[in-house]
Amino acid sequence: MKKQVAFLGIILISAFAPLMTQAQNSAEPETLFKKGDPISTENLGLFIAPSFGFTQMDGAGAALFNLRAGVSIKDQISFGGYFSTSMNDIKPQSETVPNVYMDYWTAGGFAEYTLNASKLVHLTFPVYFGYGEVQMDNEIGDTGLGEANFFLVEPSALLEINLLKFLSLNAGAGYRIVGNMSYRNFNQSDLSGITGYVGLKFNLF
């Protein structure tokens, strides 16, 4: 019986050996990532973009520093995060307490669409969405006047000029839309408004 089983095994191996060899020699199946090949970054870019903003809040002038960083896809669609903070002492017109000023900051994300990034001069449209805070303060610290938080959306339009392959200059404006909030003698309508921007964009790769 054992001899018969061994003989049957030899016959099966002989019959299927050509099929096994053919399968090994056939083309490998297509896969998204090939073994040993790095993931292609040809269409991806990383950038950082500092800028200065100039606006009004409750009738007072405000200078802002804005920093954003993100990833671009085919130099057309970008997304990432940002942080913006006031640089000067903002003094709202409605404030009645003397010798105090307002601090302002926001942070969140952004999405951006760029038209013809390879052209010397082109347009780009970032939209910011984030969370922010305003607080009255003085030179010695918190005055106990509280604070207020809010959400905002700010669509913007910038004219961008390619200075170098990795560096561009931009200028434009955005409109800050602040969600429902109330603080001291002003509300979201006094905090919303147009911001003018001028800045640089560094393409890291």
Number of C-alpha atoms within 10 A of each C-alpha: 6 7 8 9 9 10 11 12 12 11 10 10 11 11 11 10 11 10 11 11 10 10 11 9 9 8 8 8 5 7 7 6 10 9 7 6 7 8 9 8 9 9 10 14 16 16 18 17 19 17 18 20 23 16 21 17 21 21 14 15 14 23 18 20 17 21 18 21 21 19 19 22 15 13 17 15 17 22 19 18 18 21 18 20 20 20 15 14 19 22 20 22 12 13 15 10 9 8 9 19 17 20 20 21 18 20 21 18 18 21 18 19 19 21 15 13 17 13 11 12 16 16 18 19 20 19 17 24 22 18 17 19 15 18 19 25 20 14 10 6 8 12 12 9 12 12 15 15 17 16 18 19 20 20 17 20 21 21 16 24 20 18 13 11 10 12 15 18 19 21 18 18 20 22 18 19 18 22 17 12 14 16 15 14 12 16 16 19 15 17 21 20 17 18 20 18 21 18 19 20 21 17 19 10 13
